[in-house]
Amino acid sequence: MLSEPTDFSRLILLRHPELEPSFAKIAVGGGEALVGRRGQAQVLRWLEIFENVAVAAVHCSNQPQCVDPARALAAKKQVELCPDPRLADQDMGRWQGRPWDELVQEDGSTVQEFFSNFGESAAPEGESLGVAVERMFDWWKEAAPAALQKTLVVVTSGAMISGFATAMLGMRLSRCVSLNLPYAGIGVLDCFANGVRLASWNPTALADL
């Protein structure tokens, strides 16, 4: 059991639930997608997990795959729902909403470069993960002063969570793959005035085996 926030703020980072299968092979990025049946079951699991967790507010990306699950959790906890475009996944530019296999056929070398330098490279006319994470930092700088001794839940994409957590911990953005979360995965950061502690990461992993 984690100690209650006292001289720090707690961020519980939730990767949005699993999407409809039709979105599995698409570069969704900052676009809209639908949560699938398995994802809906994952939301119900969230409600169980958070039954006895005190939450001050639920923040989320303004994408429906994040807003809808976040709304269910906020309603259960009877707290404010705070959608924010700064928490949206990275803009994938001309790739957004298109199938990955089609993109590989058209411009395989650029796709390879994107993944080889993940976090630093951007899709054509899109933004890099590093730039997207800076947006999330802007959100946190605004939210942090009022968050002391409170627990905030944040629902967004896996890339945004791993990139943000990596940066908060002072690691190179290229290491963000080491903090990857599965769909509906949970990460917990305790944020002090002089640093950040990784309090828990994917605690339900063994239960999902």
KALINMO-V261772 format. One record per pair of residues at least 12 apart in sequence whose ideal C-beta (glycine too) atoms are under 10 Angstrom apart, sorted by the first residue. I is the first residue (numbers start at 1). J is the second residue. D is the distance in whole Angstrom. If there is no record, write none. Layout:
i: {I:I}
j: {J:J}
d: {D:D}
//
This chain:
i: {1:2:2:2:2:2:2:2:3:3:4:4:4:4:5:5:5:5:5:5:5:5:5:5:5:6:6:6:7:7:7:7:7:8:8:8:8:8:8:8:8:8:8:8:8:8:8:9:9:9:9:9:9:9:9:9:9:9:9:9:9:9:9:9:9:10:10:10:10:10:10:10:10:10:10:10:10:10:10:10:10:11:11:11:11:11:11:11:11:11:11:11:11:11:11:11:11:11:11:11:11:11:12:12:12:12:12:12:12:12:12:12:12:12:12:12:12:12:13:13:13:13:13:13:13:13:13:13:13:13:13:13:13:13:13:13:13:14:14:14:14:14:14:14:14:14:14:14:14:14:14:14:14:14:14:14:14:14:14:15:15:15:15:15:15:15:15:15:15:15:15:15:15:15:15:15:15:15:16:16:16:16:16:16:16:16:16:16:16:16:16:16:16:16:16:16:16:16:16:16:16:16:16:17:17:17:17:17:17:17:17:17:17:17:17:17:17:17:17:17:17:17:17:18:18:18:18:18:18:18:18:18:18:18:18:19:19:19:19:19:19:19:19:20:20:20:20:20:20:20:20:21:21:21:22:22:23:23:23:23:24:24:25:25:25:25:25:26:26:26:26:26:26:26:26:26:26:27:27:27:27:27:27:27:27:27:27:27:27:27:27:27:28:28:28:28:28:28:28:28:28:29:29:29:29:29:29:29:29:29:29:29:29:29:29:29:29:29:30:30:30:30:30:30:30:30:30:30:30:30:30:30:30:30:30:31:31:31:31:31:31:31:31:31:31:31:32:32:32:32:32:32:33:33:33:33:33:33:33:34:34:34:35:35:35:35:35:35:35:36:36:38:38:39:39:39:39:39:40:40:40:41:42:42:42:42:42:42:42:43:43:43:43:43:43:43:43:44:45:45:45:45:46:46:46:46:46:46:46:46:46:46:47:47:47:47:47:47:48:49:49:49:49:49:49:50:50:50:50:50:50:51:51:53:53:53:54:54:54:54:55:55:55:55:55:55:55:55:55:55:55:56:56:56:56:56:56:56:56:56:56:57:57:57:57:57:57:57:57:57:57:57:57:57:57:58:58:58:58:58:58:58:58:58:58:58:58:58:58:58:58:58:59:59:59:59:59:59:59:59:59:59:59:59:59:59:59:59:59:60:60:60:60:60:60:60:60:60:60:60:60:61:61:61:61:61:61:61:61:61:61:61:61:61:62:62:62:62:62:62:62:63:63:63:63:63:63:63:63:64:65:65:65:65:65:66:66:66:66:66:66:66:66:66:67:67:67:68:69:69:70:70:70:70:70:70:70:71:71:73:73:74:74:77:79:79:81:81:82:82:82:82:82:83:84:84:84:84:84:84:84:84:85:85:86:86:86:86:86:86:86:86:86:86:86:87:87:87:87:87:87:87:87:87:87:87:87:88:88:88:88:88:88:89:89:89:89:89:89:89:90:90:90:90:90:90:90:90:90:90:90:90:90:90:90:90:91:91:91:91:91:91:91:91:91:92:92:92:92:92:92:92:93:93:93:93:93:93:94:94:94:94:94:94:95:95:95:95:95:95:95:95:95:96:96:96:98:103:103:107:107:110:110:111:114:114:114:117:117:118:118:118:118:118:118:119:119:119:119:119:119:119:119:119:119:119:119:119:119:120:120:120:128:128:129:129:129:129:129:129:129:129:129:129:130:130:130:130:130:132:132:132:132:132:132:133:133:133:133:133:133:133:133:133:133:133:133:134:134:134:135:135:136:136:136:136:136:136:136:136:137:137:137:139:139:139:140:140:140:140:140:140:144:144:147:148:148:148:151:151:152:153:154:154:155:157:158:158:158:158:158:158:158:158:158:159:159:159:159:160:161:161:161:161:161:161:161:161:162:162:162:162:162:162:162:162:162:162:163:163:163:163:164:164:164:164:165:165:165:165:165:165:165:165:165:166:166:167:168:168:168:168:168:168:169:169:169:169:169:170:170:178:179:179:179:180:180:181:181:181:182:182:182:182:184:184:185:185:185:185:185:185:186:186:186:186:186:186:187:187:187:187:187:188:188:188:188:189}
j: {52:53:151:188:190:199:200:203:190:199:54:149:150:151:54:56:147:148:149:150:151:152:190:191:199:148:149:190:148:149:190:192:193:147:148:149:150:189:190:191:192:193:194:195:196:197:199:56:140:143:144:145:146:147:148:149:150:151:152:189:190:191:192:193:196:53:54:55:56:147:149:150:151:152:153:188:189:190:191:197:199:59:140:143:144:147:150:151:152:153:154:161:164:165:168:187:188:189:190:191:196:199:49:50:53:55:58:151:152:153:154:155:186:187:188:189:199:200:152:153:154:155:156:158:160:161:162:164:165:179:181:185:186:187:188:189:201:42:43:46:49:50:58:60:66:69:70:73:153:154:155:156:161:181:183:184:185:186:187:42:66:155:156:157:158:159:160:161:162:180:181:182:183:184:185:186:187:202:33:35:39:42:43:60:61:63:64:65:66:67:68:69:70:89:155:156:157:158:160:161:183:184:185:35:36:38:39:40:41:42:43:44:45:46:65:66:68:69:72:155:183:184:185:35:36:37:38:39:40:41:42:65:182:183:184:33:34:35:36:38:39:65:183:33:34:35:36:37:38:39:65:36:37:38:34:36:35:36:65:97:36:100:98:99:100:101:102:92:95:96:97:98:99:100:101:102:103:92:93:94:95:96:97:98:99:100:102:103:111:114:123:126:63:65:89:92:95:96:97:98:157:63:88:89:90:91:92:93:95:96:97:98:123:126:127:132:157:159:61:62:63:85:88:89:90:91:92:93:96:97:126:127:132:157:160:63:64:65:88:89:91:92:95:96:97:98:62:63:64:65:67:97:63:64:65:66:89:97:157:64:65:68:64:65:66:68:69:183:184:65:183:183:184:65:68:69:183:184:68:69:72:184:69:182:183:184:185:204:208:68:69:70:71:72:73:76:184:72:184:204:207:208:69:70:72:73:76:153:155:184:186:204:69:72:73:75:76:77:76:73:184:186:203:204:207:73:76:77:151:153:186:76:77:77:151:153:77:79:150:151:73:74:76:77:78:79:80:150:151:152:153:77:79:80:146:147:149:150:151:152:153:74:77:79:80:81:82:143:146:147:150:151:152:153:154:70:71:72:73:74:75:76:77:79:80:81:82:83:152:153:154:155:74:80:81:82:83:84:86:87:139:140:143:147:152:153:154:155:156:73:74:81:82:83:84:87:88:153:154:155:156:83:84:85:86:87:88:89:136:154:155:156:157:160:83:84:85:86:87:88:156:83:85:87:88:89:155:156:157:83:89:155:156:157:183:83:87:88:89:154:155:156:157:160:81:83:155:155:155:184:82:83:87:153:154:155:156:83:155:153:155:153:155:153:152:153:153:155:139:143:152:153:154:155:135:136:138:139:142:143:154:156:135:139:132:134:135:136:137:138:139:140:142:156:160:132:135:136:139:140:154:155:156:157:160:161:164:132:135:136:156:157:160:129:132:156:157:158:159:160:119:122:123:126:127:128:129:130:131:132:133:135:157:159:160:163:122:123:125:126:127:128:131:132:135:114:122:123:124:125:126:127:122:123:124:125:126:127:106:107:123:124:125:126:107:110:111:114:122:123:124:125:126:123:125:126:123:123:124:123:124:123:124:123:126:128:129:173:174:159:163:173:174:176:177:131:132:133:159:162:163:166:167:172:173:174:175:176:177:172:173:174:163:173:157:159:160:162:163:164:166:173:174:176:163:167:173:174:176:156:157:159:160:163:164:159:160:161:162:163:164:165:166:167:168:173:176:163:164:167:160:164:154:156:160:161:163:164:167:168:164:167:168:154:156:164:152:154:164:168:189:191:191:193:191:191:192:193:188:190:191:186:187:189:184:181:176:179:180:181:182:183:184:185:187:176:177:180:181:176:176:179:180:181:185:186:187:189:175:176:177:178:179:180:181:185:187:201:175:176:177:179:176:179:187:189:178:179:181:187:188:189:196:198:201:178:179:196:189:191:195:196:197:198:189:195:196:197:198:195:196:201:198:201:202:201:202:201:202:205:202:204:205:208:204:208:201:202:203:204:205:208:200:201:202:203:204:205:199:200:201:202:203:200:201:202:203:201}
d: {10:9:9:7:8:6:7:9:9:9:8:8:10:8:9:9:9:8:5:6:6:10:7:9:10:9:6:10:8:8:10:7:8:9:7:8:10:10:5:6:5:8:10:9:9:8:9:9:9:9:6:10:9:4:6:7:6:8:7:9:7:5:8:10:10:10:10:9:9:8:9:7:4:7:9:7:7:5:7:10:7:9:8:9:10:8:10:8:6:8:6:10:9:9:9:8:7:5:8:6:9:9:10:8:8:8:9:6:7:5:7:9:7:8:5:8:9:9:10:8:5:8:7:10:9:5:9:7:7:10:8:9:7:4:7:7:9:10:10:7:10:10:9:9:9:8:8:8:6:7:5:8:8:8:10:7:7:6:8:10:9:8:7:7:4:9:9:6:9:9:4:7:6:6:5:8:8:9:8:7:8:9:10:8:8:8:9:5:5:9:9:6:8:9:6:7:6:8:10:10:7:7:10:5:8:8:3:7:8:4:6:10:9:8:7:9:9:5:10:9:6:5:10:7:5:9:5:4:9:9:6:9:8:4:7:5:6:6:6:9:6:6:8:7:5:7:4:8:9:8:9:6:9:9:8:9:10:8:8:9:9:9:10:6:5:7:9:10:9:9:6:7:6:7:10:10:10:5:9:10:4:6:7:6:8:6:10:7:9:10:7:9:8:8:7:8:10:7:7:10:8:10:9:5:6:6:3:8:7:5:8:10:7:7:9:9:9:9:8:9:7:9:5:5:6:5:7:9:7:10:8:8:8:9:10:7:10:9:9:8:9:7:10:5:5:10:10:6:5:7:10:9:7:7:5:9:10:9:10:7:7:9:8:6:9:6:6:9:10:10:9:8:9:8:9:7:7:7:9:9:9:9:8:10:7:4:9:10:10:8:5:9:10:5:8:10:8:9:7:8:9:10:7:10:8:6:8:9:9:7:8:10:10:7:7:9:5:9:10:10:10:7:9:7:10:6:7:6:10:8:10:8:9:8:7:9:8:9:8:6:8:8:9:5:9:6:10:8:5:7:5:9:6:8:9:7:9:4:6:6:9:8:9:5:5:8:6:9:9:9:8:9:6:7:10:5:8:9:5:4:9:10:7:6:7:5:7:9:8:5:8:7:9:9:8:5:8:6:10:6:7:10:7:10:6:7:5:7:8:9:9:7:7:5:7:6:9:8:7:4:7:7:7:8:9:4:4:7:10:9:7:5:7:7:4:7:5:9:7:6:10:9:9:9:6:7:10:8:8:10:9:9:10:8:10:8:7:8:9:9:5:6:8:10:8:5:8:9:6:8:9:7:10:8:9:4:9:9:9:6:8:8:10:8:10:8:10:10:9:8:9:10:9:9:9:9:10:6:9:9:9:9:8:9:9:9:4:6:9:6:4:9:9:10:10:9:8:6:6:10:7:8:5:9:7:10:9:8:8:9:7:8:8:9:7:7:4:9:6:6:10:8:8:7:5:7:5:9:7:4:8:9:8:6:7:9:8:8:8:5:5:10:9:7:10:9:9:5:9:9:5:8:7:4:5:4:3:8:10:9:7:5:5:7:9:9:8:8:10:4:7:9:7:7:9:7:10:9:10:10:8:8:7:9:9:9:10:10:8:9:9:8:7:8:7:10:9:8:9:9:6:8:10:8:4:6:9:6:9:10:7:7:10:9:10:6:8:9:5:10:10:7:10:7:7:8:5:10:10:10:9:8:6:7:9:9:7:10:9:4:5:10:8:6:9:7:9:10:10:9:9:10:9:8:6:9:8:5:9:10:7:7:8:9:10:9:9:9:8:8:10:8:7:10:8:9:10:9:9:10:10:10:9:9:10:10:10:9:6:5:8:8:10:7:10:8:10:9:10:10:9:8:9:6:8:10:6:10:9:4:7:8:4:5:7:10:8:10:10:5:10:9:9:9:9:9:10:5:9:6:10:6:8:7:8:8:6:10:6:7:9:5:10:9:8:9:6:9:6:8:8:10:8:7:9:10:9:8:6:9:7:9:8:7:8:9:8:5:9:8:8:9:7:8:6:6:7:10:9:7:5:7:9:4:7:10:8:9}
//
